[in-house]
Amino acid sequence: MSSPSPADRRFLDSRRTRTHIGLYVLPALLGLVVAVWVGLFAWWPLAINPMHAAVYFEGVAIEKGTLTRYAIVLTVVVNMLLLSVGAASVNNNLWARSERRYLKLLASWLDSAPAPKPLAPDVKKIA
């Protein structure tokens, strides 16, 4: 097994930095999505709760069937959007954890790798 080159070590160090950032940013993003979801449910339930929207628009003088259908479809779309963003955040967080474990294993391998042998004095290095 050969020792990694300086370029390989720089690459691994940059990946390690990105993973540590991801371990803080991605859970914060998931918390933000959940907070937005709860906030919309508390302060603007027409955007989140389909039953609230249906009851709210039932008394309006516009065609009840069309408006109710639009209200339900909109709330379902908003919920699906927030659910997909939340699922992506969870997936990215799990990826960052896996990447962190991979980098720890790789670092332990690199630390245990033997040092490269110096070139013999009579062998000229080709540039």
C-alpha positions in Angstrom: 0.0 0.0 0.0 1.5 3.3 -1.0 1.4 6.5 1.0 -1.1 9.2 -0.2 0.3 12.2 -2.0 0.0 15.8 -0.7 -2.8 16.4 -3.2 -4.7 13.4 -1.8 -4.3 14.7 1.7 -5.5 18.2 0.7 -8.6 16.6 -1.0 -9.4 14.6 2.2 -8.9 17.7 4.4 -11.3 19.7 2.2 -13.9 16.9 2.4 -13.5 16.7 6.1 -14.2 20.4 6.4 -17.3 20.2 4.3 -18.6 17.3 6.3 -18.2 19.1 9.6 -20.1 22.1 8.1 -22.8 19.7 6.9 -23.2 18.2 10.4 -24.3 21.6 11.7 -26.1 23.2 8.7 -28.3 20.2 7.8 -29.8 19.7 11.2 -30.4 23.4 11.5 -32.1 23.3 8.1 -34.4 20.5 9.2 -35.2 22.4 12.4 -36.1 25.4 10.2 -38.4 23.4 8.0 -40.2 22.0 11.0 -40.5 25.4 12.6 -42.0 26.9 9.4 -44.4 24.0 9.2 -45.5 24.5 12.8 -45.6 28.3 12.4 -47.8 28.0 9.3 -50.1 25.5 11.1 -50.4 28.0 14.1 -50.7 31.3 12.3 -51.9 30.5 8.8 -53.7 27.2 8.9 -55.3 27.8 5.5 -51.9 26.9 4.0 -51.4 23.7 5.9 -54.6 22.1 7.1 -56.9 21.0 4.3 -60.0 20.6 6.6 -59.6 24.1 8.0 -59.4 25.4 4.4 -62.5 23.4 3.4 -64.5 24.7 6.3 -63.3 28.3 5.8 -64.3 28.4 2.2 -67.6 26.6 2.5 -69.4 29.8 3.4 -68.1 31.9 0.5 -70.5 32.8 -2.3 -68.2 31.4 -5.1 -68.8 27.9 -6.4 -68.3 25.8 -3.4 -67.1 22.7 -5.1 -64.4 24.4 -7.1 -63.1 26.6 -4.3 -63.1 23.7 -1.9 -61.2 21.6 -4.3 -58.6 24.3 -4.9 -58.2 24.9 -1.2 -57.6 21.2 -0.5 -55.2 20.8 -3.5 -53.2 23.8 -2.4 -52.8 22.6 1.2 -51.8 19.1 0.0 -49.2 20.6 -2.3 -47.8 22.8 0.4 -47.6 19.8 2.8 -45.9 17.7 0.1 -43.4 20.4 -0.6 -42.5 20.8 3.1 -42.4 17.0 3.5 -40.0 16.6 0.6 -37.7 19.4 1.9 -37.8 17.8 5.3 -37.0 14.3 3.8 -34.1 15.8 1.8 -32.7 17.4 5.0 -32.9 14.1 6.9 -31.3 12.3 3.9 -28.5 14.8 3.7 -27.9 14.7 7.5 -27.6 10.9 7.3 -25.2 11.2 4.4 -23.0 13.7 6.3 -22.9 11.2 9.3 -21.8 8.4 6.9 -19.2 10.6 5.3 -17.8 11.6 8.6 -17.4 8.0 9.6 -15.8 7.2 6.2 -13.3 10.1 6.7 -12.5 8.9 10.2 -11.7 5.4 8.9 -9.7 6.9 6.1 -7.8 9.1 8.4 -6.9 6.2 10.7 -5.7 4.3 7.6 -3.6 7.2 6.4 -2.0 7.7 9.8 -1.1 4.0 9.9 0.2 4.0 6.3 4.0 3.7 6.0 6.0 6.7 5.0 7.1 6.9 1.4 10.6 5.6 0.6 13.0 8.3 -0.6 14.4 8.0 -4.1 17.8 6.5 -4.4 20.6 9.1 -4.8 21.5 7.8 -8.3 18.0 7.9 -9.6 17.0 11.3 -11.1 13.5 12.6 -10.6 11.7 13.2 -13.8 9.9 16.5 -13.8 
